[in-house]
Amino acid sequence: MIELPAQNHGFSVRDSIEMVRFSDPSEDVPGSTAKYSPDGKFFACTTTRGIVSSNQVESSIWVFSTLEARKYLDSRGTAIKPQARWVTSVAARMSIDAITPYAPVIEDVRWAPDSKSVLYLAQTEEGTRRLYRASILSHRIEPISPRERDVQRYSSEAGEIVYTISRSDPAITSANELQSDPGAIIATGVALPALLFKLQTSNRGDCELWAYRNQGSVRLQSLGSCWPDIVSLHLDPFVLSPDGQLLVWLDHVESLPKAWEEFKPKSGFANSADSGGADKPSSQFVPQDVRQYGIFDLRSGRMAKSIDAPYAGSWGYFGLRFAAWSLDGHKLAVTDVLLPKRDIRDSSPGSELEPCLVAVFTVKSGQTQCAVSSAPERDRTNDYGPYHLEQIRWGTSSQELLAWFRNTRNIKLLRYSQEKENWQISEEMTVDSMEVPNSDSKGLPAISIKQSFDDGPPTLWISNPNQQGLTLWDPNPQFSRMTFGKASLYEWTDNSGRHWTGGLVLPVGYRSGMKYPLVIQTHGVWDQNFMTDGCFPTAMAARPLASAGFVVLQIGLVDPVLHTALPTEAEEAASGIDGAIDKLTSDGLIDPNLIGITGFSRTSWHVETELVRHPHRFAAAILADGIDEGYMQYILFADGQDMLRREFDRVNSGPPFGANLNKWLESSVTFHLDQLSTPVRVESHGPESLLGEWQIYSSLRLQHKPVDLIYFRGEQHILQNPADRLVSQQGAVDWYRFWLKGEEDRDPLKISQYHRWEALRAERDHADARTLEP
């Protein structure tokens, strides 16, 4: 028998799950660079992949020799390529609700001062995070925090290590304190999910401050400044001063100072009167969950100073939450604070109090001064959106600040210098990474991620300003044996003249002039990242769908942006979808009778609206863990979630009671599901999601319309574990193959799936036949 060479195969869902992705430096953060050891002899990176066979996510820490890497760069690739040296790996089933796709189980890796070890947080099988120290040479792993206690964040300076841990497992609800007998509780005012389910969130105040000293961890004190949900745990500052004695974090404010009453909420903020709701006038606005930057003295064990300026998020200005000490520890830079009028330049009557983007606090005097008042102006020539503050760092002295701003494509570095009492811009440049160019960085080359939207999977890249860069490490050599459909940016306009951009992936083996079935995926596109799944791995599988013979359009951003949380939002999104279909049809790329569409999270509302607007345009659809701005979700969740309630009221012109219910009957898509005829696959993630998705599922099923419900018992919004991703993403590929191409996978394990879908198809065909009867 002649043995044939292995053939290339198309990119599959399993390939996407097991793909090695860079977590640190992050391939999803443009300009992200690897961390050098304090002595500059090594740099580290972290990778993450899924393991289908064990249903685990595995993260690994690797180090490289700087000397070897520099020799390789100087030789233009002729010297021996430096090898990635493995330090440690952790594999676990992801049990947290991570806020990013492809989330790692090792995170927040930092070098120890001796340059011989690294600190990191690692997730355990119990769903907690533990703090460890790993030797890069001996691979010895030393646990720092107590076992089975959940570490939220940490900081390390001058030999001091401090961290916070959750005090205990979060209680279901504080209403437990009001039991009338062992079988009943007072439930008035308690949100329904809190009564029915034990959700994995930490309540404010439920944490402790610990320190690692003399080879052991000691508890310092309880804190009343923890965080209300998992999303905010890694976004708040928690930074030791250079001498390891002072610790800054965002402290919870119990009582609002009178001077802060002059601050007004951002226009359109959910709690303000101009949001469209029938609430308090803006003069009576009361901010919720107010924070201010506070400095804790580890020597005295108490809060030493608080910056007299609140973080602006409670007033609707959601920006960077970050703090950075100057090298001498005398000054502290903090971001996005509201300063009283006496502390800002423009104090004229009627001037709007915008947040100070970067304020400088002098520790000794207690004075706060605004150093960076605004972001660079957006470039109208090639408009990639407004610039947002991404990172700040001190320069070589306490009179120099560096601030990086980013839009959807570009990074700008602005250097600020203090001259007498004022801070001025001394330099502005467009850069490729968030590193200091031509500075005192010991001449170390930049280590970053290079990738392209079409055919450039992420690789570790080495470069410096004077030499062309080189690929240092490709962790996915198997891709050279795979065939990918071509990906490119695709642009169109809707019927209102709005300009849209998306990512278009052509089928593997695409032939010009042939019309293909189309799958539309929503929720944005990362046009600088290598296209694999889409914007998220939940229910999206762009490249695997292209391998199965589909054209895939990943719908991106619209400029001007959608009028979010207003009655027109879903209609505007639907118009963009219509415009894309019209353009693809006129370009001769697709068969307009074979179209599928996927909505996830917020865009489920957009997709539902489109399905009702065009009952017969789509051959199949998927709605994954979404909101629909509808009646049932309002009744279930609005009590206890003020921002959600106000948004639903704004979208539907008021609450669904009394005469205003008629407006809901007209505006809410959930009251028009009788018009929907497309086969729909509904995904719900966790019990709260199941309640939220029940209206559309039950409504369609009671009307004998084709609907399939997939329930994930975990509460992850963005699916992370391989088994869940396989069900969701491969399920999406199978769903669209079945309804758009009439194809079924021959895997015997999927027999029951196709029996179920065939029954749905027969019921649909029977209903269509009844409709055609005279």
C-alpha positions in Angstrom: 0.0 0.0 0.0 1.3 3.4 -0.9 1.1 5.9 2.0 -0.2 9.2 0.8 1.2 12.5 2.3 -1.1 14.2 4.9 -3.4 16.6 3.3 -4.1 20.1 4.4 -7.4 20.5 6.2 -9.7 23.4 6.9 -9.6 25.2 10.3 -12.1 23.6 12.7 -13.7 24.4 16.0 -11.4 22.0 17.7 -8.4 23.8 16.1 -9.7 27.1 17.5 -10.1 25.7 21.0 -6.7 24.1 21.1 -4.9 27.0 19.4 -2.1 28.5 21.6 -3.0 32.2 22.2 -0.8 34.9 23.8 -2.3 36.1 27.1 0.6 38.3 28.2 1.6 40.2 26.1 -2.0 40.0 25.0 -2.8 39.5 21.4 -6.1 41.3 22.0 -4.4 44.6 23.2 -2.6 46.4 20.4 0.8 47.6 21.6 1.0 45.1 24.4 4.7 44.1 25.1 6.4 41.4 27.1 7.8 42.1 30.6 11.5 42.2 31.1 13.1 41.1 34.4 14.4 43.9 36.6 18.0 43.1 35.5 17.0 43.0 31.8 18.4 39.5 31.3 15.1 37.8 30.7 11.6 38.5 29.4 8.5 36.5 30.1 5.3 35.7 28.2 2.1 33.7 29.0 0.2 31.5 26.6 -3.2 29.9 26.9 -4.9 27.0 25.1 -7.9 24.7 25.6 -7.5 21.0 26.0 -10.6 19.2 24.6 -9.8 15.8 26.0 -9.8 17.0 29.6 -12.1 20.0 29.2 -9.5 22.3 30.8 -8.0 25.6 30.0 -4.2 25.5 30.3 -1.9 28.5 30.7 1.9 28.4 30.7 4.6 30.9 31.6 7.7 31.0 29.4 10.9 33.0 29.6 13.5 33.9 27.0 17.1 35.0 27.3 17.5 38.6 26.3 21.1 38.0 25.2 20.0 35.2 22.9 17.1 37.2 21.5 19.3 40.2 20.8 21.9 38.1 19.0 19.2 36.7 16.9 17.9 40.1 16.0 21.4 41.5 15.3 22.2 38.6 13.0 19.0 39.2 11.0 17.9 35.7 11.8 21.1 33.8 11.0 22.0 33.1 14.6 20.3 30.3 16.6 16.8 31.2 17.3 16.3 31.5 21.1 14.1 28.8 22.7 11.1 29.4 24.9 12.0 28.1 28.3 9.0 26.6 30.2 8.5 27.8 33.8 5.2 26.4 34.8 1.7 25.4 33.6 -1.7 25.4 35.2 -4.7 23.5 33.8 -8.1 23.9 35.3 -11.8 24.2 34.3 -12.7 27.8 34.1 -15.4 28.5 36.7 -15.4 32.3 36.8 -17.3 34.7 34.5 -14.3 36.1 32.7 -14.8 39.4 30.9 -12.5 38.5 27.9 -12.5 35.7 25.4 -9.9 33.0 25.7 -9.3 34.0 29.3 -6.1 32.5 31.0 -6.0 30.5 34.2 -2.6 32.1 34.9 -2.8 35.9 35.1 -1.1 39.0 36.4 2.4 37.7 36.0 5.1 39.9 37.5 8.8 39.6 38.0 10.2 39.4 41.6 13.0 42.0 42.4 15.7 39.3 42.2 14.9 38.6 38.5 15.0 34.8 39.4 11.3 34.2 40.0 7.9 35.4 39.0 4.7 36.0 40.9 1.3 35.1 39.4 -2.3 34.4 40.2 -3.5 30.9 39.2 -7.0 29.6 39.1 -7.7 26.4 41.1 -10.2 23.6 40.3 -12.4 25.0 43.1 -12.8 28.2 41.2 -10.6 30.4 43.4 -7.4 32.2 42.5 -4.2 31.6 44.5 -1.0 33.6 44.5 2.2 31.8 43.7 5.9 32.4 43.2 7.8 30.3 40.6 11.6 30.0 40.1 12.5 30.4 36.4 15.5 28.1 36.8 14.5 25.4 39.3 10.8 25.5 38.5 10.1 25.4 42.2 6.5 26.6 42.9 5.8 28.3 46.2 2.2 29.1 47.3 2.0 32.6 48.8 -1.7 32.9 49.8 -3.7 30.4 52.0 -5.3 27.4 50.3 -8.9 27.6 49.3 -9.0 31.4 49.8 -9.8 33.5 46.7 -7.2 36.1 45.9 -8.6 39.1 44.1 -5.4 41.1 43.4 -1.9 41.8 44.7 1.0 44.1 44.6 4.7 43.6 45.3 7.5 46.2 45.9 10.7 46.3 47.8 10.2 42.8 49.1 6.7 43.5 50.4 3.8 41.4 49.0 0.2 42.4 49.8 -3.0 41.0 48.5 -6.8 40.9 49.1 -8.8 37.8 49.5 -12.5 37.2 49.8 -13.5 36.6 53.5 -15.8 33.7 52.8 -18.1 32.3 50.2 -20.6 35.0 49.1 -24.0 34.7 50.8 -27.1 34.5 48.6 -28.6 37.6 50.1 -28.5 39.8 53.1 -32.2 39.0 53.6 -31.1 35.9 55.4 -30.7 38.1 58.5 -34.5 38.7 58.6 -35.8 35.1 58.9 -39.3 34.9 60.5 -38.9 31.1 60.8 -36.3 28.5 59.5 -38.4 28.0 56.3 -39.0 31.6 55.3 -37.1 34.9 54.8 -38.2 38.4 54.2 -37.8 38.8 50.5 -39.1 42.3 50.0 -36.6 44.4 47.9 -34.3 41.4 47.1 -33.6 40.7 43.4 -35.1 37.5 42.0 -31.8 35.9 41.0 -30.5 36.4 44.5 -33.5 34.6 45.9 -33.4 31.7 43.5 -29.7 31.1 42.8 -26.4 31.3 44.5 -24.5 33.5 42.1 -20.7 33.7 42.0 -20.2 37.4 42.9 -18.4 39.1 45.8 -20.3 41.7 47.8 -18.7 44.9 48.8 -16.9 44.7 52.1 -16.4 41.0 51.8 -12.6 40.9 51.7 -9.4 41.1 53.8 -6.0 42.6 53.3 -3.1 40.2 53.8 0.7 40.4 53.6 3.4 37.8 52.9 6.2 38.3 55.5 8.9 36.0 56.9 7.9 33.1 54.6 4.3 33.2 55.7 1.0 35.0 55.1 -0.5 37.2 57.8 -3.9 38.9 57.9 -3.7 42.6 58.3 -7.3 43.7 58.5 -10.8 43.5 57.1 -11.7 46.0 54.3 -14.9 47.7 53.4 -13.8 48.6 49.9 -14.2 45.4 47.9 -16.1 45.2 44.7 -19.7 44.4 43.7 -19.0 42.0 40.8 -16.3 39.9 39.2 -15.9 42.4 36.3 -14.4 45.1 38.5 -11.9 42.9 40.4 -9.1 43.4 37.9 -9.8 46.9 36.8 -9.2 48.8 40.1 -5.8 50.0 41.1 -3.9 48.3 43.9 -0.4 49.6 43.9 2.4 49.7 46.5 4.7 52.7 46.6 8.4 52.1 45.6 9.4 51.6 49.2 6.6 49.1 49.8 5.1 51.2 52.7 2.0 52.9 51.1 -0.8 51.1 49.2 -3.3 52.9 47.0 -6.7 51.6 46.0 -10.2 53.0 45.2 -11.9 53.3 48.6 -15.6 53.2 49.0 -17.1 56.5 50.2 -19.8 56.1 52.8 -20.8 59.8 53.0 -20.7 62.2 50.1 -18.8 65.4 50.9 -20.8 68.6 50.3 -18.3 69.9 47.8 -19.0 67.0 45.5 -22.7 67.9 45.2 -21.7 70.4 42.4 -20.7 67.5 40.1 -23.4 66.7 37.5 -23.8 63.4 35.7 -22.8 62.8 32.2 -25.4 63.7 29.7 -27.5 60.6 28.9 -26.2 58.7 32.0 -28.8 56.2 33.2 -29.4 57.9 36.5 -29.8 61.4 35.0 -33.1 63.2 34.1 -32.1 63.6 30.5 -32.0 59.8 30.1 -35.7 60.0 29.2 -37.1 58.4 32.3 -39.5 59.9 34.7 -37.0 60.1 37.5 -35.6 62.7 39.8 -34.4 66.0 38.2 -30.7 66.2 37.6 -30.4 68.6 40.5 -31.4 65.8 42.8 -29.0 63.3 41.3 -27.4 61.0 43.9 -24.4 59.0 42.6 -24.2 55.3 43.7 -21.2 53.3 44.8 -18.9 56.4 45.0 -15.1 55.7 45.1 -12.1 57.8 45.8 -8.4 57.0 45.6 -7.1 56.3 49.1 -3.6 55.6 50.5 -3.2 53.0 53.2 -0.1 53.0 55.4 1.1 49.5 56.0 3.2 50.6 59.0 0.3 52.1 61.0 -2.3 49.8 59.5 -4.8 52.6 58.7 -5.8 54.8 55.8 -3.3 57.7 55.8 -4.7 60.0 53.1 -7.6 60.2 50.6 -7.5 62.3 47.4 -10.3 64.9 47.6 -11.6 63.9 44.1 -14.0 61.0 43.4 -13.6 58.6 40.6 -15.9 59.8 37.8 -17.6 56.4 37.1 -20.4 57.0 39.5 -21.3 60.1 37.5 -21.4 58.2 34.2 -17.8 58.9 33.0 -16.4 55.4 32.7 -12.7 55.6 32.0 -9.4 54.1 33.0 -9.0 53.2 36.7 -5.3 53.4 37.3 -2.7 54.7 39.7 1.0 55.0 39.3 3.7 56.2 41.8 6.6 58.4 40.8 10.0 56.7 41.1 10.7 58.6 44.3 7.3 57.8 45.8 6.6 61.5 46.4 3.8 61.8 43.8 0.9 59.7 42.7 -0.8 59.9 39.3 -4.5 58.8 39.2 -7.0 58.7 36.4 -10.5 59.9 35.7 -11.4 62.0 38.7 -13.8 64.9 39.2 -12.0 67.9 40.6 -13.8 70.8 42.3 -13.9 74.0 40.3 -11.2 75.5 42.4 -8.8 72.8 41.2 -9.5 73.2 37.4 -8.5 75.9 35.0 -11.9 76.7 33.6 -14.1 77.8 36.5 -16.3 80.2 34.5 -20.1 80.0 35.3 -21.8 77.3 33.2 -18.6 75.5 32.3 -19.1 71.7 32.2 -17.1 69.8 34.7 -15.5 67.1 32.7 -13.3 64.5 34.5 -9.6 65.1 34.7 -8.0 62.3 32.8 -4.8 62.2 34.8 -4.4 64.1 38.2 -1.2 64.3 40.2 -1.4 64.0 43.9 1.6 65.2 46.0 1.8 63.0 49.1 3.5 65.5 51.4 1.3 68.6 50.7 -1.9 66.7 49.9 -2.4 68.9 46.8 -4.1 67.5 43.7 -3.5 69.0 40.2 -4.9 68.1 36.9 -2.1 67.1 34.5 -4.0 65.7 31.5 -7.4 67.3 30.9 -8.4 65.8 27.6 -7.5 63.1 25.0 -6.0 64.0 21.6 -8.5 65.1 18.9 -9.7 62.3 16.6 -8.3 62.2 13.1 -11.2 63.1 10.8 -9.1 62.1 7.7 -9.0 58.4 8.6 -11.5 58.2 11.4 -11.0 55.2 13.6 -13.0 56.7 16.5 -12.1 58.9 19.5 -8.9 58.3 21.4 -9.2 56.8 24.9 -6.6 56.9 27.7 -5.0 53.4 27.8 -2.0 53.7 30.1 0.1 56.2 32.1 3.6 56.0 33.4 6.1 58.3 35.1 9.2 59.3 33.2 12.6 59.6 34.6 11.5 62.2 37.2 8.4 63.3 39.1 8.1 66.2 36.6 7.5 64.0 33.6 4.4 61.9 32.7 3.8 59.7 29.7 0.2 58.8 28.6 -0.8 56.4 25.9 -4.1 56.9 24.0 -5.7 54.4 21.7 -8.5 54.3 19.2 -9.6 51.3 17.1 -6.4 51.3 15.1 -3.7 53.8 16.3 -1.7 54.4 19.5 -0.5 57.9 20.4 2.1 58.7 23.1 2.0 62.1 24.7 4.8 63.2 27.0 3.8 65.8 29.6 6.3 68.0 31.6 5.6 70.1 34.7 6.7 73.7 34.2 6.3 75.7 37.4 2.7 75.0 38.4 1.3 73.7 35.1 1.6 70.5 33.1 2.3 70.9 29.4 2.6 68.6 26.4 6.2 68.4 25.4 6.0 65.7 22.8 3.3 63.8 20.8 3.9 60.9 18.5 2.2 57.9 16.9 3.7 54.6 18.2 3.4 50.9 17.6 3.4 49.8 21.2 2.9 51.0 24.7 6.7 51.1 25.4 8.8 54.2 25.9 10.7 54.8 22.6 14.4 55.9 22.8 14.4 56.1 26.5 16.4 54.7 29.4 15.1 51.2 28.8 18.7 49.8 28.6 18.4 49.5 24.8 16.2 46.5 25.2 14.3 45.4 22.0 10.6 45.5 22.1 8.9 42.1 22.4 5.3 42.2 21.1 2.7 40.3 19.2 2.5 40.4 15.4 -0.6 39.1 13.5 -2.8 40.0 10.6 -6.5 39.8 10.0 -6.2 37.4 7.1 -3.3 35.0 7.2 -1.0 36.0 10.0 -1.7 33.9 13.2 -0.2 35.6 16.3 3.6 35.2 16.8 6.0 36.6 19.2 8.0 39.4 17.5 11.2 41.1 18.3 12.2 44.6 17.0 13.9 47.8 17.8 13.7 51.3 16.2 16.8 50.7 14.1 16.2 47.2 12.8 13.4 45.4 10.9 11.7 43.0 13.3 11.8 39.2 13.2 9.5 36.4 14.3 10.9 35.1 17.6 8.4 32.3 18.3 5.5 30.7 16.5 3.5 28.6 19.0 1.2 27.2 16.3 3.4 25.5 13.7 0.4 23.2 12.9 -1.3 26.1 11.0 1.2 25.6 8.1 -0.7 22.4 7.4 -4.2 24.0 7.4 -6.2 25.8 4.7 -7.9 29.0 5.6 -10.6 30.9 3.8 -9.5 34.4 2.8 -10.5 37.2 5.2 -10.7 40.9 4.4 -12.4 44.1 5.6 -15.8 44.7 3.9 -17.5 48.1 3.8 -21.1 49.2 2.9 -23.7 51.8 3.7 -27.3 51.3 4.9 -30.4 53.1 3.6 -29.8 56.0 5.9 -26.3 56.6 4.5 -24.5 55.3 7.6 -21.1 53.7 6.9 -20.5 50.1 8.2 -17.3 48.0 8.3 -17.2 44.2 8.8 -14.9 41.3 8.4 -15.6 39.1 5.4 -14.4 35.5 5.3 -14.7 33.6 2.1 -15.2 29.8 1.9 -12.1 27.5 1.6 -11.8 26.8 -2.1 -13.8 29.9 -3.0 -14.6 30.1 -6.8 -15.4 33.5 -8.3 -19.0 33.7 -9.7 -20.3 31.0 -7.4 -23.0 32.1 -4.9 -22.5 30.8 -1.4 -24.7 30.5 1.7 -24.1 33.4 4.1 -23.8 33.5 7.9 -23.8 36.9 9.6 -22.2 37.2 13.0 -22.7 40.3 15.1 -21.1 42.2 18.0 -18.1 43.8 16.4 -14.9 42.8 14.6 -11.2 43.1 15.7 -9.7 44.0 12.4 -6.1 43.9 13.7 -6.4 40.4 15.1 -6.1 37.1 13.2 -9.7 36.1 12.4 -10.7 32.8 14.0 -14.1 32.7 15.6 -15.3 36.3 15.4 -15.4 38.9 18.2 -16.2 36.2 20.8 -16.1 32.4 20.9 -19.7 32.1 22.1 -21.8 30.7 19.2 -19.4 32.2 16.7 -17.2 30.1 14.4 -16.1 32.2 11.4 -13.2 30.2 10.1 -14.8 26.8 10.8 -17.9 28.0 9.0 -15.7 29.1 6.0 -14.2 25.6 6.1 -17.7 24.2 5.8 -18.5 26.3 2.6 -20.0 29.4 4.0 -19.4 33.1 3.4 -19.1 34.7 6.8 -19.6 38.4 7.6 -18.6 39.6 11.0 -20.4 42.9 11.4 -18.3 45.6 13.0 -18.7 49.1 14.1 -20.9 51.8 12.5 -19.8 55.5 12.3 -21.5 57.4 13.7 -22.1 54.8 16.4 -25.5 53.4 17.1 -27.7 55.4 19.3 -27.2 52.9 22.1 -30.0 52.3 24.7 -32.4 54.5 22.7 -35.6 53.3 20.9 -33.8 53.5 17.5 -30.8 51.3 18.4 -32.2 47.9 17.2 -33.7 49.4 14.0 -30.4 51.1 13.1 -28.6 47.8 13.6 -31.2 46.0 11.5 -30.7 48.5 8.8 -27.0 47.8 8.8 -27.7 44.1 8.4 -30.1 44.8 5.5 -27.4 46.9 3.8 -24.8 44.2 4.2 -27.1 41.6 2.6 -28.0 43.9 -0.3 -24.3 44.7 -0.9 -23.2 41.0 -0.8 -26.0 40.1 -3.1 -25.2 42.8 -5.6 -21.5 41.7 -5.5 -22.6 38.2 -6.5 -21.1 36.6 -3.4 -24.1 35.0 -1.8 -27.3 33.2 -2.4 -29.9 35.6 -0.8 -32.2 32.6 0.0 -29.6 30.9 2.2 -28.8 33.3 5.0 -28.1 32.6 8.7 -27.6 35.1 11.5 -26.2 35.0 15.0 -26.8 37.4 17.9 -24.9 37.3 21.2 -25.6 39.3 24.3 -26.8 42.8 23.3 -27.0 42.0 19.6 -29.6 39.3 20.3 -32.1 42.2 20.5 -30.9 43.4 17.2 -31.2 40.0 15.6 -34.7 39.4 17.0 -35.7 42.7 15.6 -34.4 41.7 12.2 -36.1 38.3 12.3 -39.5 40.0 13.0 -38.9 42.7 10.3 -38.1 40.0 7.7 -39.9 36.8 8.6 -38.8 34.9 5.6 -35.3 36.4 4.8 -33.3 34.1 7.1 -33.0 30.3 6.8 -31.8 29.9 10.4 -30.7 32.0 13.4 -28.9 31.7 16.8 -29.6 33.8 19.9 -27.0 33.3 22.6 -27.3 34.5 26.2 -28.9 37.8 25.1 -31.1 40.6 26.2 -34.2 41.6 24.3 -35.4 44.8 26.1 -38.6 42.9 26.5 -41.4 42.6 29.1 -40.4 39.3 30.8 -36.8 40.3 31.3 -38.0 43.6 32.7 -40.3 41.9 35.2 -37.7 39.4 36.2 -34.7 41.6 36.6 -35.6 45.3 36.7 -36.3 45.4 40.4 -32.9 45.7 42.1 -31.0 46.7 38.9 -31.7 50.4 38.4 -29.5 50.9 35.3 -31.2 48.0 33.5 -34.6 49.3 34.5 -33.9 52.8 33.3 -32.5 51.5 30.0 -35.6 49.3 29.3 -37.8 52.3 30.2 -35.9 54.5 27.8 -36.0 52.0 25.0 -39.8 51.5 25.4 -40.7 55.1 26.4 -41.5 54.3 30.0 -42.4 51.4 32.2 -44.9 48.7 31.0 -47.8 49.7 33.3 -51.1 51.4 32.8 -51.6 53.3 29.5 -47.9 53.0 28.8 -48.2 49.2 28.3 -49.6 50.0 24.9 -46.3 51.5 23.9 -44.5 48.3 24.9 -47.0 46.3 22.9 -45.9 48.3 19.9 -42.2 48.8 20.6 -41.0 45.5 22.2 -40.0 42.9 19.7 -41.0 40.2 22.3 -44.7 41.0 21.6 -44.3 40.3 17.9 -42.8 36.8 17.9 -45.9 35.5 16.1 -44.4 37.2 13.0 -41.1 35.2 13.3 -40.8 32.0 11.2 -37.0 31.4 11.1 -35.7 28.3 12.9 -34.0 29.6 16.0 -31.4 28.0 18.3 -31.4 29.6 21.7 -28.5 29.4 24.1 -28.8 30.2 27.8 -25.9 30.4 30.2 -26.8 29.7 33.8 -30.1 29.8 35.6 -30.6 33.6 35.4 -30.0 33.5 31.7 -32.5 30.6 31.3 -35.2 32.8 32.9 -34.3 35.6 30.6 -34.4 33.5 27.4 -37.6 31.7 28.4 -40.0 34.2 26.8 -38.7 33.8 23.3 -38.2 30.0 23.6 -41.6 29.3 25.2 -43.4 31.7 22.9 -42.0 30.1 19.8 -42.6 26.6 21.1 -46.2 27.3 22.1 -46.8 28.5 18.5 -45.2 25.3 17.1 -42.4 27.3 15.5 -39.0 25.6 15.1 -36.9 26.4 18.2 -34.1 24.6 19.9 -32.9 25.4 23.5 -29.4 24.7 24.7 -28.8 25.2 28.4 -25.3 25.6 29.8 -25.4 25.1 33.6 -22.4 27.4 34.2 -22.8 31.1 34.4 -20.1 32.2 31.9 -21.3 34.8 29.5 -18.3 34.4 27.3 -17.8 30.6 27.1 -14.3 29.5 28.1 -14.2 25.8 28.8 -13.5 23.5 25.8 -16.6 21.3 26.3 -18.9 24.4 26.4 -17.2 26.0 23.4 -17.5 22.7 21.4 -21.2 22.5 22.1 -21.8 26.2 21.2 -19.4 26.7 18.3 -19.6 23.3 16.7 -23.4 23.4 17.4 -23.5 26.6 15.4 -21.6 25.0 12.4 -23.9 22.0 12.5 -27.1 24.2 12.8 -26.3 26.3 9.8 -25.1 23.3 7.7 -28.4 21.6 8.5 -30.8 24.5 7.7 -28.8 26.3 4.9 -27.1 23.3 3.1 -29.2 20.3 4.1 -26.1 18.6 5.5 -25.7 16.4 8.6 -22.5 15.3 10.4 -22.1 11.5 10.3 -20.8 11.4 13.8 -23.0 8.7 15.6 -22.9 10.8 18.8 -25.0 13.4 17.0 -27.9 11.1 15.9 -30.3 12.5 18.5 -29.4 16.1 17.5 -30.5 15.5 14.0 -33.6 13.6 15.0 -34.6 16.6 17.0 -33.9 19.0 14.1 -35.6 16.8 11.5 -38.7 16.9 13.7 -38.5 20.7 13.8 -38.1 20.9 10.1 -41.1 18.6 9.5 -43.2 20.8 11.8 -42.1 23.9 10.0 -42.8 22.4 6.6 -46.3 21.2 7.8 -47.0 24.8 9.0 -45.9 26.2 5.7 -48.2 23.8 3.9 -51.1 24.8 6.0 -50.4 28.5 5.2 -50.5 27.8 1.5 -53.9 26.0 1.7 -56.7 27.9 0.0 
